[in-house]
Amino acid sequence: MRLLDVKNLRTIFHIGVGNVDAVRGISFHVDKGEFLGIVGESGSGKSVTMLSVMGLLPEYASREADQILFDGTELTALTPRQMRGVQGKEIGMVFQDPMTSLNPLYTVGQQIEEPLRIHLGLKKAEARQRALELLDRVEIPDPKTRLKQYPHELSGGMRQRVMIAIAIACEPKMIIADEPTTALDVTIQAQILELLDHLKKNSGSSVVMITHDLGVIASMCTRIIVMYGGLICEEGSAREIFYRPKHPYTWGLLNSVPQIELHKHKKLIPIPGTPPDMISPPAGCPFAPRCRHCMQICRMMPPPETVLPDGHRVFCHLMHPNAPKVEREVNA
Ligand code: SF4
């Protein structure tokens, strides 16, 4: 069952040197209770997509969409005030760097209690009690002491747990986690991902995880959207994306992920070239300059959507029945 249904979302940043087409007309959905991964390089539009959905864009950006339907509410029709009622209450957010997301001047307790008082109208004592329970839920030891501490007194992993406690405080229907583990070391990364997965299973909330690293979400996502150049290139179940990927960019991403079973003499294959200039994005497929299977039509026309019987969506001219049959190159 759909929780979020987005149709033809476009986001433009109006900056001094021109307009940056950050998201160029994408459609996707999030199901209730699912763990969706949105994967792509920096500048692919993955974070901007979810900031647009949330109405959290800077003033110099504009958003257009045919539909952003969240749990029966059309978000594009809401006023900024009504939208603030959705942010933090219906949709919780966890960002990459908790040090910049947390306010250094307020204690952990004050920051967890604030959404509880604003959105749920809890009294001070009730909010304090709930904050203690939340810290316990995100497995922070000695919650009573932590509540009185300031962000700089906590470790990076602990701060990210506090961000997760704030994100789940009002029991949102959806949690957006934008590169939540990038700033953390590997052991803490695994703990935070496990915690998010655990919370999703126990609360029934949907989780949208935004990451540049396919390896990070391999074990927990049910579905994956791969983005490049402000567009979706491929979308499918995690199984399809990892075992039967169809898009040359996804092949490239998979070939550049280190794998434990990779033989020591096998090499990772990097994707050659650089991402497109989004001030004047290519007319055809944005991946064309970096794609070793690029055909003439790829530079002229954006690839159409091909939907396979299992719902796997692919945007590549190679999916045309008359296109040459090419094989995915694998690490050798
Ligand atoms: Fe490569 Fe063409 Fe497919 Fe783009 S549309 S990924 S350039 S084959």
Boltz pocket constraint, residues with backbone or C-beta under 6 A from the ligand:
constraints:
  - pocket:
      binder: B
      contacts: [[A, 247], [A, 248], [A, 249], [A, 285], [A, 286], [A, 287], [A, 288], [A, 289], [A, 291], [A, 292], [A, 293], [A, 294], [A, 295], [A, 298], [A, 303], [A, 315], [A, 316], [A, 317], [A, 318]]
      max_distance: 6.0
